[in-house]
């Protein structure tokens, strides 16, 4: 399990579990509960590269990032920590 502290968004923490290049689970603390639970379900079992390609750069309102974008950063850091 890798814990990431997002910045610039409402969520306060993202816990990701990856196995090689596949996302096992994602859990957000804080933020838009229903939407983030849905994102967590949608990305489980998917390759990290596929999710990053889809969600990187996504914004939220006037913010330059979003919880989905922060998730991509968490996934890349988790990959690096796993290596």
C-alpha positions as CSV (number, residue, x, y, z in Angstrom):
1,X,0.0,0.0,0.0
2,X,1.4,3.4,-1.0
3,X,0.0,6.6,0.7
4,X,0.1,9.8,-1.3
5,X,-0.8,13.3,0.1
6,X,-2.5,15.3,-2.7
7,X,-2.3,19.0,-3.1
8,X,-4.6,21.6,-4.5
9,X,-7.7,19.3,-4.1
10,X,-10.3,18.5,-1.5
11,X,-9.1,14.9,-0.8
12,X,-6.5,14.7,1.9
13,X,-5.0,11.3,1.2
14,X,-4.9,8.7,-1.5
15,X,-4.0,5.1,-0.7
16,X,-3.1,3.0,-3.8
17,X,-2.2,-0.6,-4.1
18,X,-0.6,-1.8,-7.3
19,X,0.8,-5.2,-8.3
20,X,3.4,-4.6,-11.0
21,X,1.6,-2.4,-13.5
22,X,-1.9,-3.2,-12.4
23,X,-4.0,-1.2,-10.0
24,X,-5.3,-3.5,-7.2
25,X,-7.2,-0.8,-5.2
26,X,-7.5,2.9,-4.6
27,X,-9.0,4.6,-1.5
28,X,-9.5,8.4,-1.2
29,X,-9.9,10.2,2.2
30,X,-11.9,13.4,1.9
31,X,-13.2,14.9,-1.3
32,X,-16.4,14.1,-3.2
33,X,-17.2,10.7,-1.6
34,X,-19.5,9.3,-4.3
35,X,-17.4,10.3,-7.3
36,X,-14.2,9.1,-5.7
37,X,-15.7,5.8,-4.7
38,X,-16.8,5.4,-8.4
39,X,-13.3,6.3,-9.7
40,X,-11.8,3.8,-7.3
41,X,-14.1,1.0,-8.7
42,X,-13.5,2.0,-12.3
43,X,-9.7,1.9,-12.1
44,X,-9.4,-1.4,-10.1
45,X,-7.8,-4.1,-12.3
46,X,-6.7,-1.6,-14.9
47,X,-3.1,-1.0,-16.0
48,X,-1.5,2.1,-14.5
49,X,-0.5,3.4,-17.9
50,X,-4.1,3.2,-19.2
51,X,-5.5,5.1,-16.2
52,X,-2.7,7.7,-16.3
53,X,-3.3,8.3,-20.0
54,X,-7.0,8.8,-19.4
55,X,-6.9,11.0,-16.3
56,X,-3.7,12.9,-16.2
57,X,-4.2,16.7,-16.6
58,X,-7.9,16.5,-15.6
59,X,-9.0,19.7,-13.8
60,X,-11.7,20.5,-11.3
61,X,-13.4,23.9,-11.7
62,X,-10.8,26.6,-11.8
63,X,-8.1,24.4,-10.2
64,X,-5.2,23.3,-12.3
65,X,-5.6,19.8,-11.0
66,X,-8.2,17.4,-9.7
67,X,-8.5,14.3,-7.5
68,X,-8.3,12.2,-10.7
69,X,-5.1,14.0,-11.8
70,X,-3.7,13.6,-8.3
71,X,-4.4,9.9,-8.5
72,X,-2.2,9.7,-11.6
73,X,0.6,11.2,-9.6
74,X,0.0,8.8,-6.7
75,X,0.1,5.9,-9.2
76,X,3.4,7.0,-10.7
77,X,5.0,7.5,-7.3
78,X,3.8,4.1,-6.2
79,X,5.3,2.5,-9.3
80,X,8.6,4.2,-8.6
81,X,8.6,3.1,-4.9
82,X,7.9,-0.4,-6.0
83,X,10.9,-0.6,-8.3
